[in-house]
Amino acid sequence: MARVLVTGASGFVGSTLVAALSERGWAVRAAARTRLPLADACIVGDLGPDTDWRAALRGVETVVHLAGPAHANYSSAELERAIVQGAATLAAQARAAGVSRFVFVSSIKAVAAHAAGRMLSESEPPNPQDRYGRAKLNAEREVLAHLGEAALVLRPPLVFGVDAKGNFQHLLRIADTNIPLPFAGLENLRSLISLDSMVEAIVAALIKRVGAGVFHVADRPALSTPEIVDALRRGLGRPTRQFRAPGILMLSPPALTESLAIDDSRFRAAYGYGARNDTDASAALERCARDWKAGR
């Protein structure tokens, strides 16, 4: 198969993608800021307008760009440099190197941070609500402008897995108690995607080149916070105790109370997901929690 460059190869999604592609016979070149224990790996340093990708791109036909900050806990200047200028620089050098397929993993936050009462499709006018979402949207535009029909942008929601950090890790720890939680009656809907499904979506985009542009990806169905907590607690072997407490919910983080549901039907129709395509989101959360518990 064609050689594929994976940036951010040491990260949460990147390391799993590299292993999955290698197992399937792809020739993978892994790029990261530091040395990796892989046969074909290269160090590219920090992302920005001066990053030299020429050695990493030599002999490469396909690029999957995952590198960059994964949340808004950076300044606008840092996000602009690493996400926007970093993507623009790589896209320009990839075009010069003759890359025929460039998959950029963006974020649904490039469209919105919340959306009550509707499923977000690709036709939704982008309205990012934080600096991370704005940086991702600007990076998408740079990639599409440089590479045109060779570019494919994927917008996932929160990607969860055993080694996920941030909000999902925090939620796992909250769920791993017998304490009743105040989410009963909350009727929000949030889309998520498992690490396995995210990898399958990327692989599908590499194999079946039927379209370019922007696509949303997610597991189904979208779940309410009470449903997410119930699934995690089943996997953890904990009682699914929840109670109604509107006052407490008002003080909870928006990610737990607001809706952010995704319509991914366009991507499914064009590409499919591969072997794990039809994974039920609730069952995937339960398995993830069970595996997380077993590995502690």
C-alpha positions in Angstrom: 0.0 0.0 0.0 1.0 3.7 -0.4 3.2 5.2 2.3 1.2 7.3 4.8 2.6 10.0 7.1 0.8 10.2 10.5 1.5 13.4 12.4 1.0 13.4 16.2 1.9 9.7 16.1 2.7 9.5 19.8 -0.7 10.9 20.8 -3.9 9.3 22.0 -5.4 8.8 18.5 -2.1 8.8 16.6 -0.4 5.9 18.4 -3.5 3.7 17.9 -3.8 4.7 14.2 -0.2 3.9 13.5 -0.6 0.4 15.0 -3.8 -0.3 13.1 -2.4 0.8 9.8 0.8 -1.2 10.3 -1.2 -4.3 11.2 -3.2 -3.9 7.9 0.0 -3.7 5.8 0.3 0.0 5.3 3.8 1.5 5.1 3.6 4.1 7.9 5.9 7.0 8.7 5.3 8.4 12.1 6.0 12.0 12.9 6.3 13.5 16.4 8.1 16.1 18.4 10.4 13.5 20.0 11.9 10.2 19.0 9.6 7.2 18.6 10.6 3.5 18.9 9.4 2.8 15.3 11.2 1.6 12.2 10.1 4.6 10.1 9.8 7.7 12.4 11.0 11.3 12.2 11.3 14.1 14.6 9.7 17.4 13.3 9.8 19.5 16.5 7.2 22.1 17.3 4.4 23.0 14.9 4.4 26.4 13.3 5.2 28.4 10.2 8.8 27.3 10.1 8.4 23.6 10.5 10.3 21.7 7.9 8.3 18.6 6.7 10.4 17.8 3.6 12.1 14.8 5.0 8.9 13.4 6.6 7.0 13.9 3.3 9.6 12.2 1.1 8.0 9.3 -0.7 4.7 9.8 1.0 1.4 9.7 -0.9 -1.0 10.2 2.0 -1.0 12.3 5.1 -3.1 12.1 8.3 -2.7 15.2 10.3 -3.4 14.7 14.0 -0.7 16.8 15.7 -1.5 19.8 17.7 -3.1 21.0 21.0 -6.3 19.1 21.8 -8.1 21.7 24.0 -8.5 25.4 24.7 -6.0 25.5 27.7 -3.6 27.4 25.5 -3.4 31.1 24.6 -4.8 32.3 21.3 -1.3 32.9 20.0 -0.2 29.3 20.8 -3.2 27.8 19.2 -2.8 30.0 16.1 0.8 29.0 15.7 0.4 25.2 16.4 -3.0 24.6 14.9 -3.5 27.1 12.1 0.0 28.0 11.0 1.1 24.4 11.6 -1.6 23.0 9.4 -1.1 25.6 6.7 2.7 24.9 6.6 2.2 21.1 6.4 -0.5 21.5 3.7 1.6 23.7 1.5 4.6 21.4 1.7 2.4 18.3 1.2 1.0 19.9 -2.0 4.6 20.6 -3.2 5.6 17.0 -2.4 2.7 15.7 -4.6 0.6 14.2 -1.8 -2.7 12.9 -3.2 -4.7 12.5 0.0 -4.6 14.7 3.1 -6.9 13.8 6.0 -7.1 16.6 8.6 -8.7 15.6 12.0 -10.4 18.7 13.2 -13.1 18.9 15.8 -16.9 19.5 16.0 -16.0 22.6 18.1 -15.1 24.2 14.8 -18.8 24.4 14.3 -20.2 24.9 17.8 -19.7 24.0 21.4 -23.4 23.3 22.0 -26.5 22.9 19.9 -29.9 22.5 21.6 -32.8 20.9 19.7 -30.9 20.0 16.5 -28.3 17.7 15.0 -25.3 19.4 13.6 -24.7 18.6 10.0 -22.0 19.9 7.6 -24.4 22.5 6.3 -24.5 24.2 9.7 -22.8 27.7 9.5 -19.7 27.5 11.7 -19.9 29.4 14.9 -17.1 28.3 17.2 -17.5 29.5 20.7 -13.9 29.3 22.0 -10.4 29.9 20.7 -9.7 26.2 20.2 -12.8 25.9 17.9 -11.8 29.1 16.0 -8.3 27.8 15.5 -9.6 24.4 14.2 -12.0 26.2 11.8 -9.2 28.4 10.5 -6.9 25.4 10.1 -9.6 23.6 8.1 -9.8 26.5 5.7 -6.1 26.5 5.3 -6.0 22.8 4.5 -8.8 23.0 2.0 -7.4 26.1 0.3 -4.0 24.5 -0.2 -5.1 21.1 -1.2 -8.5 21.3 -2.7 -9.9 17.9 -3.8 -7.0 16.1 -2.1 -8.2 17.3 1.3 -10.6 15.6 3.6 -11.6 17.2 7.0 -13.1 15.0 9.7 -14.9 16.7 12.6 -15.3 14.3 15.6 -16.9 15.1 18.9 -15.1 13.9 22.1 -13.0 10.9 21.4 -13.1 8.5 24.3 -10.9 5.5 25.3 -9.1 4.0 28.2 -6.2 6.4 27.9 -8.3 9.5 27.2 -7.4 12.5 29.4 -9.3 15.7 30.4 -13.0 15.7 30.8 -13.6 12.0 30.0 -10.9 10.8 32.5 -12.6 13.1 35.1 -16.0 11.6 34.4 -14.7 8.1 34.7 -13.4 8.9 38.1 -16.6 10.4 39.2 -18.6 7.4 37.9 -16.2 5.0 39.7 -17.9 5.6 43.1 -21.1 4.5 44.8 -22.2 8.1 45.4 -25.5 9.0 43.8 -25.0 11.6 41.0 -27.3 14.6 40.3 -28.0 14.0 36.6 -31.4 12.2 36.6 -34.0 14.0 34.5 -31.4 15.8 32.3 -32.6 15.5 28.7 -29.6 16.8 26.8 -28.0 14.8 23.9 -24.3 14.5 23.2 -22.5 12.6 20.5 -19.2 10.8 21.3 -16.9 8.6 19.3 -14.8 5.7 20.6 -11.1 5.6 19.8 -11.7 2.4 17.8 -14.4 4.1 15.7 -12.3 7.2 15.1 -9.5 5.0 13.8 -11.9 3.1 11.6 -13.2 6.4 10.2 -9.7 7.5 9.3 -8.9 4.2 7.7 -12.1 4.3 5.7 -11.2 7.8 4.5 -7.8 6.5 3.3 -9.1 3.4 1.5 -12.3 4.7 -0.2 -11.4 8.0 -1.8 -14.9 9.0 -3.0 -15.0 12.6 -1.9 -13.3 15.6 -0.5 -14.4 18.4 1.9 -15.7 18.4 5.4 -17.4 15.4 7.1 -18.8 14.8 10.6 -18.0 11.5 12.3 -19.6 10.0 15.5 -20.8 6.9 17.1 -24.6 6.4 17.4 -26.8 7.2 19.1 -26.3 10.5 20.8 -26.8 10.0 24.5 -27.9 12.1 27.5 -25.6 12.6 30.4 -27.6 10.2 32.6 -27.3 7.6 29.8 -23.5 8.2 29.6 -23.1 7.9 33.3 -25.2 4.7 33.5 -23.1 3.1 30.7 -19.9 3.9 32.5 -21.2 2.7 35.8 -22.3 -0.6 34.3 -18.8 -1.1 33.0 -17.3 -0.2 36.3 -19.6 -2.5 38.2 -21.1 0.4 40.2 -24.8 1.0 41.0 -26.4 3.4 38.5 -27.6 5.8 41.2 -28.8 9.2 40.0 -31.1 11.8 41.4 -32.7 15.0 40.3 -31.0 18.2 41.5 -31.7 21.2 39.2 -29.8 23.5 41.5 -26.7 21.5 41.4 -26.9 21.0 37.6 -26.8 24.8 37.2 -23.3 24.7 38.7 -22.1 21.8 36.6 -19.7 22.2 33.6 -21.6 22.9 30.3 -20.1 19.7 28.8 -22.3 17.7 31.2 -25.5 19.7 30.8 -25.6 21.1 27.2 -26.5 19.2 24.0 -24.0 18.7 21.1 -25.5 16.0 18.8 -23.9 15.3 15.4 -25.5 14.2 12.1 -22.8 11.9 10.5 -25.0 10.4 7.9 -23.1 12.1 5.0 -19.9 10.4 6.0 -21.5 7.0 6.6 -23.2 7.2 3.1 -20.0 8.1 1.4 -17.4 6.1 3.3 -18.8 3.8 6.0 -16.6 3.1 9.0 -15.2 -0.5 8.6 -15.5 -3.4 11.0 -16.5 -1.3 14.1 -18.9 1.0 12.2 -22.1 -0.2 13.9 -20.8 -0.1 17.5 -23.5 1.2 19.9 -22.2 4.2 21.7 -23.6 3.0 25.1 -22.0 -0.4 24.7 -18.7 1.1 23.7 -18.7 3.3 26.8 -19.5 0.3 29.0 -16.5 -1.6 27.5 -14.2 1.3 27.8 -15.1 1.7 31.5 -14.6 -2.0 32.1 -11.2 -2.0 30.4 -10.2 1.2 32.3 -11.1 -0.5 35.6 -9.2 -3.7 34.7 -6.1 -1.7 33.9 -5.9 0.3 37.1 
